[in-house]
Each structure stands twice: as structure tokens, then as C-alpha cells.
Amino acid sequence: MLDTLLRQSRPATAPALTAALAEAAAAIARLDEALDNHPLRTAFLYRARLDAVRRQAAVDGKLIDPWHLAAVLQGLRLRMDGALRIIDRGEILDAARHALMLHQWIVAPDFDEEGEVQQAEKHLAEVAAAGDTPLLTAARGVHAWLDSGGARPPIRAALVRFWTRHKILRVAVPVTAAAALRAEASFEPSAWLPAFLRALAAEAADGRQLLMDLERVWFAARSAVAGRRRDSHAAAAVDVLAAVPLVSATTLAAGLGVAVKTAIRLLDGLVAAGVAVEVTRRSKRRLFGLKGMAPLGAAVRPPYRPEPGRGRGRPPILTVEDDGGAPPLPSAPLTPIDRRQFDYSDLDHWMAQMDQAIRHARQTLSALARPTRENASVSNEPLDTRLPACSLDIPADRDHPDEPPVPVPG
């Protein structure tokens, strides 16, 4: 009987909470071990923040492209399909602004935002006084903050600082368990706490996989430039591109101790070899990255360049003439009944005008080929003044426009 009462008094989710806690602890420990003194740590943090913002914006109701955020961070223009409506373009720009706001909360909050983050940190410290493990403290602290009406961005930024302050992670990796705040997730503590810990484990596992992918791209780039002469800076340039997400020729020249022109030739050679990509495609302030940054180049709109052979200024506005709602041309032969539906009243008139113009052109060409003058040695009158004038109006006294015109005496 006592055992039955104990089983009933024990929370039903205790085994699930314990399993989720062990899973999150193991995943975060593996990520921290992989990041310890890793040469690609800077590039990893850049990509991890983009992915964290994407997750947070998704649960906030904003589906964004993380490479749009990368373009906005670099001050680049977004590429948009010309067929998009204005409202669709507005949604893309609004999502980019929302992602930039979330990124600012994590990386560099302003004065007012810093005050809210410090309040969230103080709240987590008060929850930690209960003596729980750091992971359980974070889970209960986030739940209590949100349950009391607190905003999401401050507690997310405070959570990133919480990991490093309690030595859970030695690098400020933005692991915030964003999936636990989905609309369909239950907010009951018994169900939400394990979901929060499982979301932490999933983000940590994805972060470790991201680091392995960056390593794979780095090793592939080093293999592509292997075998070059000793004084070549290609291998060192690949190392710089792998460690820094985006680099310019000036930055690379300063890092390698070479001239800027040499750095430009080196980067252009890596792009031609398929090792690196240029994400800006402009003549000045060009930015380069390893092949893994190719999606950023696809999201960036290239700068406007004049069309070959076209002068300065805006292109002319071509007006489209209205056809008056004329019916489309039929694709099949018309029947006699269908042909009666067309109006041929003006066709005879314009055909007669065309015939008269053709006859006049022939007469003019004949006169130019065989000019005649009564006194060519005295007259300086141009030849074309003696030619008959062209008239597009049919004389009223001619009933049949097909009759040849009355010859004009030369």
C-alpha cells in the first residue's frame, strides 16, 4: 500500500524529465568539447547565430531565410523575384527586419535592451538559488519568466550568458531551445520542462553537425589547393576564409602581409578553381567566402550595371497601345459563317491607298532613272521638284481606285 501511494505521489513525468536532462547534458558536453580551441570557432558562431535566429523567428511566426539576415548584416541588397507582388516583398523585408532585431538581442543589445537582459539574468540567478542543476535551473527560470508575462528576446539573450557563466559552455553558443515555444507545445511544467531540455539537446547536436560540415568544407578546400609551390599563399588564404565567414581583399592582404592586388588575384584564382565564392559581385568592397557561403551569394542582388551600348539615364518608358479589345487570332481555319462576322468595310479603302502609294513610288523611281529636261544647260532646278506629288486621298471623280492615274505631262 505504501509503494502504491509513493508511485501516485511521484510526478508522472519524472522519468521523462530525467531522460531529457541526461540527453541535453550529453549533447551540450559533446558540443563544448568539439569547440574547445577549434580554429573555426569564429565561423561557427557566425553560422550558429544565423541558425538560432531562424529557429526563434519561426516560433515567433516569422519564416525567414537565414541568408537574408546575413545579407542585411553585411549591408547588401536582397535578391527578389521580379514576379513578386508588393505585399510579398513587404513580408520578406519585414521578416528580415525581425531577424535583425533578434540577432541584435543576442550579439549587441542597445542600452534599453541591455537593461532588460540584465533583469532576465537576475531572474535566472534567483531561480538558481534553489540548488538545482544549471540545466534544470534554466528550464524552470525560462518557464517562470514567460509565465509571468516576460518577453522572449531578453530571456533568450540571458540564457546564452547563463551557459558561459555557469561553465556549461566555454563559448557563447546561442542554444535557446526555441522549439519548446511552438504554438502547439503544452506550457504545463510537467510537459514543458522535458520539451525544453530535448530542444536544447537537438540544438546542441545540430551545432556539432554544423561544425563538422564547416570542417569538411575546409578540408576539401585545402585539398584543392594542395601541391602548389612553397611561396604560394593559397593554403593560408583558405585558412583565413575558413576561420572568417566573409573576407575582403584588404582584410586578406593585411592577414597575409601581401599587397592588395596580390590578394585580389589570389581570391579570383580561388573563385575560378571553385574553392571560394564571391557573394557581392561588385567592383568595390567585394566579399568572399568558402564554397559553403554560396547560398548567401544567391540571396544577394547584384548591383545595377548599365546595358551594353546604352547611355546614361533611365530607360525609356515604352507605352503599350491598346488594341481596343480586339479578339485573338483563331488558331483553326474559319468557316464561311465565321468569316462573315469580321468587318471588312475599311479594308478596301486602305488597300486602295496602298496601291496608289506603290504606283507613285514606281513612277518616282522611273523618273529618277530617266530624267528629262527641256534645257538642262540653263536650268539648275532639282530633279525631285519636277516629280508628281504623292497624295493619299482618292479623287472624288474616280469611281474605281484601281484605274491607273492620269499621266502628268513632263
C-alpha positions in Angstrom: 0.0 0.0 0.0 2.8 2.3 0.8 4.5 1.6 -2.5 1.2 2.4 -4.3 0.9 5.8 -2.6 4.5 6.6 -3.3 4.0 5.9 -7.0 0.9 8.0 -7.1 2.6 11.0 -5.3 5.7 10.9 -7.6 5.3 13.1 -10.7 4.4 11.1 -13.8 6.9 13.0 -15.9 9.9 12.4 -13.6 11.4 9.6 -15.8 10.9 11.7 -18.9 12.4 14.8 -17.2 15.4 12.7 -16.1 15.9 11.2 -19.6 15.6 14.6 -21.2 18.1 16.1 -18.7 20.7 13.4 -19.4 20.2 13.8 -23.2 20.7 17.6 -23.0 23.8 17.3 -20.8 25.4 14.8 -23.1 24.7 16.8 -26.3 25.9 20.1 -24.8 29.1 18.4 -23.4 29.9 17.0 -26.9 29.4 20.4 -28.5 31.6 22.1 -25.9 34.4 19.5 -26.3 34.3 19.9 -30.1 34.5 23.7 -29.9 37.4 23.8 -27.4 40.2 25.8 -29.1 38.8 25.0 -32.5 40.3 27.1 -35.4 36.8 27.5 -37.0 35.1 28.8 -33.8 34.5 32.3 -35.3 32.9 31.0 -38.4 30.9 28.5 -36.4 29.5 31.3 -34.2 28.5 33.3 -37.3 26.6 30.4 -38.7 25.1 29.3 -35.4 23.7 32.7 -34.8 22.0 32.7 -38.2 20.5 29.3 -37.4 19.4 30.4 -33.9 17.7 33.4 -35.3 15.9 31.3 -37.9 14.6 29.0 -35.2 13.5 31.8 -33.0 11.8 33.7 -35.8 9.9 30.5 -36.9 8.3 30.1 -33.4 7.5 33.8 -33.4 5.5 33.4 -36.6 8.2 34.8 -39.0 9.6 32.4 -41.5 12.9 33.8 -42.7 15.8 32.9 -44.8 18.9 33.0 -42.7 20.9 34.1 -45.7 18.7 37.2 -46.0 19.8 38.0 -42.4 23.4 37.5 -43.5 22.9 39.9 -46.4 21.3 42.5 -44.2 24.2 42.2 -41.7 26.7 43.0 -44.5 24.6 45.9 -45.8 23.8 44.1 -49.1 20.5 44.2 -51.0 18.3 41.2 -51.1 17.6 39.5 -54.4 13.8 39.2 -55.1 11.9 37.7 -57.9 10.5 40.3 -60.2 7.2 38.5 -60.3 6.6 39.0 -56.6 3.8 41.3 -55.5 4.4 44.4 -53.4 2.8 42.7 -50.4 5.1 39.7 -50.8 8.2 41.9 -51.0 7.0 43.7 -47.8 6.7 40.4 -46.0 10.3 39.5 -46.9 11.6 42.8 -45.8 9.6 42.7 -42.6 10.9 39.2 -41.8 14.5 40.4 -42.4 14.0 43.3 -40.0 12.6 41.0 -37.4 15.6 38.7 -37.8 18.0 41.6 -37.5 16.2 42.6 -34.2 16.6 39.1 -32.8 20.3 39.0 -33.9 20.9 42.3 -32.1 19.4 41.0 -28.9 21.9 38.1 -28.9 25.0 39.9 -30.1 24.9 43.6 -29.2 21.8 44.8 -27.5 21.3 48.6 -27.1 21.1 50.4 -23.8 17.4 49.7 -23.2 17.7 46.1 -24.3 20.7 45.6 -22.2 18.7 46.6 -19.1 16.0 44.0 -19.9 18.6 41.3 -20.4 20.2 42.1 -17.1 16.8 41.8 -15.4 16.4 38.4 -17.1 19.8 37.4 -15.8 18.9 38.4 -12.3 15.7 36.3 -12.6 17.7 33.3 -13.6 20.1 33.8 -10.7 17.2 33.9 -8.2 15.9 30.6 -9.6 19.4 29.1 -9.3 19.4 29.8 -5.6 17.1 26.8 -5.1 20.0 24.4 -5.7 19.0 22.7 -8.9 21.4 21.8 -11.7 22.1 24.5 -14.2 20.1 22.9 -16.9 17.0 22.5 -14.7 17.5 26.0 -13.3 17.5 27.4 -16.9 14.4 25.4 -17.7 12.4 26.5 -14.6 13.7 30.0 -14.9 12.6 30.4 -18.5 9.2 28.9 -17.7 8.7 31.3 -14.8 9.8 34.3 -16.8 7.4 33.6 -19.7 4.6 32.6 -17.3 4.8 36.0 -15.6 4.5 37.8 -18.9 8.1 38.4 -19.8 9.2 38.9 -23.3 11.1 36.2 -25.2 14.2 38.1 -26.6 15.6 39.2 -23.2 15.4 35.7 -21.6 17.0 34.2 -24.7 19.9 36.6 -24.5 20.2 36.0 -20.8 20.2 32.2 -21.4 23.2 32.4 -23.7 25.1 34.3 -21.0 23.9 31.8 -18.4 25.6 28.9 -20.1 29.0 30.6 -20.1 28.7 32.0 -16.6 28.0 28.5 -15.1 30.7 26.8 -17.3 28.1 24.8 -19.3 29.7 26.1 -22.5 33.0 27.9 -22.8 31.8 29.7 -25.9 28.7 31.8 -26.1 26.8 29.5 -28.4 23.2 30.6 -28.9 21.4 27.5 -27.6 18.0 28.7 -26.6 15.6 25.8 -27.1 13.4 27.8 -29.4 11.4 24.7 -30.4 9.9 24.5 -26.9 7.9 27.7 -27.6 6.0 26.4 -30.5 2.3 27.2 -30.6 1.2 23.6 -30.3 3.5 22.8 -27.4 1.9 22.4 -23.9 3.0 25.0 -21.4 2.3 22.8 -18.4 5.5 22.5 -16.3 5.3 18.7 -16.3 5.3 18.6 -20.1 7.2 21.8 -21.0 10.4 21.2 -18.9 11.3 17.9 -20.7 10.4 19.5 -24.0 12.7 22.4 -23.2 15.6 20.1 -22.4 15.0 18.0 -25.5 15.1 21.1 -27.6 18.4 22.1 -26.0 19.8 18.6 -26.9 18.6 18.9 -30.5 20.1 22.4 -31.0 23.4 21.2 -29.5 23.5 18.2 -31.8 22.8 20.4 -34.8 25.5 22.8 -33.7 28.1 19.9 -33.6 27.0 18.8 -37.0 27.4 22.3 -38.3 30.9 22.4 -37.0 31.7 19.1 -38.8 30.2 20.4 -42.0 32.5 23.5 -41.8 35.5 21.3 -41.2 34.6 19.2 -44.2 34.4 22.3 -46.5 37.7 23.5 -45.1 39.5 20.2 -45.7 38.1 20.0 -49.2 39.4 23.5 -49.9 42.8 22.6 -48.6 42.9 19.5 -50.8 42.0 21.6 -53.8 45.0 23.9 -53.4 47.5 21.3 -52.3 50.6 20.7 -54.4 51.3 24.4 -55.2 54.7 25.9 -54.8 56.0 26.8 -51.4 55.8 30.5 -51.7 52.1 30.3 -52.6 49.7 31.9 -50.2 46.7 29.8 -51.4 46.7 27.5 -48.4 46.9 30.4 -45.9 44.1 32.2 -47.8 42.0 29.1 -47.5 42.6 29.0 -43.7 41.6 32.7 -43.4 38.4 32.1 -45.4 37.6 29.1 -43.3 38.1 31.0 -40.0 36.4 34.2 -41.0 32.9 33.9 -42.6 33.4 36.7 -45.1 36.7 38.4 -46.0 37.6 41.3 -48.4 40.8 41.6 -50.3 42.0 44.3 -48.0 41.5 42.1 -44.9 43.1 39.2 -46.6 46.1 41.3 -47.6 46.5 42.5 -44.1 46.3 39.0 -42.7 48.8 37.5 -45.1 51.1 40.5 -45.3 50.8 40.9 -49.1 49.7 43.7 -51.4 46.0 44.2 -52.0 46.4 43.5 -55.8 48.1 40.2 -54.9 45.2 39.3 -52.6 42.7 40.2 -55.3 44.4 37.9 -57.8 44.6 35.2 -55.2 40.9 35.4 -54.4 39.9 35.5 -58.1 42.0 32.4 -58.6 40.3 30.6 -55.8 36.9 31.6 -57.2 37.9 30.3 -60.7 39.0 27.0 -59.1 35.7 26.5 -57.4 37.2 26.8 -53.9 35.7 30.2 -52.9 32.7 32.2 -54.0 32.1 35.9 -54.3 28.9 37.0 -52.6 28.7 40.6 -53.7 29.6 40.6 -57.4 30.6 44.2 -57.5 33.7 46.2 -58.4 34.4 47.6 -55.0 34.1 46.2 -51.5 34.0 42.7 -52.7 33.4 40.0 -50.1 34.5 36.4 -50.5 33.8 33.2 -48.6 34.4 29.5 -49.0 32.1 27.4 -51.1 29.7 26.9 -48.2 28.7 30.5 -48.4 27.3 30.1 -51.9 23.6 30.4 -50.6 24.5 34.0 -49.5 25.6 34.9 -53.0 22.3 33.6 -54.3 20.3 35.7 -51.8 22.2 39.0 -52.7 21.0 41.2 -55.5 23.9 42.2 -57.8 24.4 45.9 -58.3 22.8 47.7 -61.2 25.0 47.9 -64.3 24.3 49.8 -67.5 23.3 47.8 -70.5 26.0 47.5 -73.2 25.6 50.3 -75.8 23.1 52.2 -73.7 23.9 55.8 -72.5 23.3 57.3 -69.1 19.8 58.0 -67.7 16.8 55.9 -67.2 15.5 53.6 -69.8 12.6 55.0 -71.9 9.1 54.1 -70.9 7.5 52.1 -73.7 3.8 52.6 -73.9 1.7 49.6 -74.9 -1.0 50.6 -77.3 -4.5 49.3 -76.5 -5.9 47.1 -79.3 -9.4 48.1 -78.3 -10.3 44.6 -77.1 -9.7 43.0 -80.5 -10.4 39.3 -80.5 -7.4 37.0 -80.6 -6.5 35.4 -83.9 -8.1 32.0 -84.3 -5.8 29.0 -84.4 -8.0 26.9 -86.8 -9.3 27.9 -90.3 -12.5 29.9 -90.2 -15.7 28.7 -91.7 -17.7 30.9 -94.1 -20.1 31.8 -91.3 -17.2 32.8 -89.1 -15.7 35.0 -91.8 -18.9 37.0 -92.1 -18.5 38.1 -88.5 -15.5 40.3 -89.4 -15.9 43.9 -90.6 -14.2 44.4 -93.9 -15.7 47.9 -94.6 -12.4 49.8 -94.2 -10.2 47.1 -95.8 -11.0 48.1 -99.4 -10.2 51.8 -98.7 -6.8 51.1 -97.2 -5.9 48.6 -99.9 -6.6 51.3 -102.5 -4.4 53.7 -100.6 -1.6 51.1 -100.5 -1.9 50.5 -104.3 -1.8 54.2 -105.0 1.3 54.6 -102.8 3.0 51.8 -104.6 2.2 53.2 -108.1 3.5 56.6 -107.1 6.8 55.1 -105.8 7.3 53.2 -109.1 6.6 56.4 -111.1 9.1 58.3 -108.9 11.8 55.7 -109.3 11.3 55.6 -113.1 11.6 59.4 -113.3 14.8 59.4 -111.3 16.3 56.7 -113.6 15.4 58.6 -116.8 15.3 62.4 -116.0 14.2 64.8 -118.8 14.7 68.5 -119.1 13.9 71.0 -121.8 17.1 72.9 -121.2 19.4 71.1 -119.0 22.3 73.6 -119.6 20.4 76.5 -118.2 18.1 75.1 -115.5 19.6 74.3 -112.1 16.2 73.1 -110.7 16.5 69.9 -108.7 15.1 66.8 -110.3 12.7 66.0 -107.5 10.8 69.3 -107.8 9.5 68.2 -111.2 8.2 64.9 -110.0 4.5 64.5 -109.3 3.4 64.9 -105.7 2.1 61.9 -103.7 -1.5 62.2 -102.5 -3.0 59.6 -100.2 -6.5 60.9 -100.9 -8.5 59.2 -103.7 -10.0 61.7 -106.1 -13.8 62.0 -105.8 -14.3 61.8 -109.6 -12.7 58.4 -109.7 -15.2 55.6 -109.0 -12.6 52.9 -109.4 -9.4 53.4 -107.4 -7.7 50.6 -109.3 -7.7 52.6 -112.6 -4.2 53.9 -113.5 -3.6 57.6 -112.6 -3.8 60.3 -115.2 -0.4 60.9 -116.6 1.2 64.2 -115.7 2.9 65.9 -118.6 6.7 66.1 -118.1 
